[in-house]
């Protein structure tokens, strides 16, 4: 595993107000918390303790694993909590940093955004030292964790509003010399599908921030509906064992090979999104996993205030497989109803 190139952040940042009892440079296994300052009516000098664990031994890569970026996504946090049970006995060369629930207030609340400031952590990078609580978390990750990490893996699911096919999300690093290394890690994790995502220009995400640091970044969606999917947890657990071994971090944890290689798919711009044009109740004419064609009927949008009127028919704008489907029948203008992806190759 090659060391991460020393790519500076866009501009220097002030030291985070978040503190920790973890010594990132100490050998051995540690558990502790990130202490996020939170002064409020019930606790003037309070803080929110967010659990973190670190295992360090000798020289090697630093791998950062996080879940709970959104608080209603459970497959990643559960898999990481199970990993924490094994960490004290793991033999590694390098450093492993694990935070099962990064946006801890949202995780405890079971909501996508924080109940404290309604912050969506995955849309707040690079964060703000003096900002809202969620912005402070983003700032800590951007200034304290990303600079330490060679490789970052952030585990997601569809949350309450989406049912997402178990899929690794990938994007080749800006440094072309690291493409082969990156693809090797993707192949090692071996999710059923690996999707090259198109967020339509969104650059405030955790992944965009990691890439600005020159860090190898992987992400994944492994379930949805605010449930804990049995298959999704197993995909994450098995994939992480292979992934950690492929990074060179783990010595003797030799997992079984994947049953089949990952299939590469790609989201191709706005034509692969289906959005609600108005409020209403949506009746889908597809299931997640279906292969659909441009112009095909996607569903009917009924107006509950005028139930006697014919529903508005919505059609897919592109060809592809439905990888993500909305779980909520009620929609408002701009809600994403479905996401498609088509077969692809690395470019």
Order of alpha helices (4+ residues) and beta strands (2+ residues): beta-beta-beta-beta-alpha-beta-alpha-alpha-beta-beta-beta-alpha-beta-alpha-beta-alpha-beta-beta-beta-beta-beta-beta-beta-beta-beta
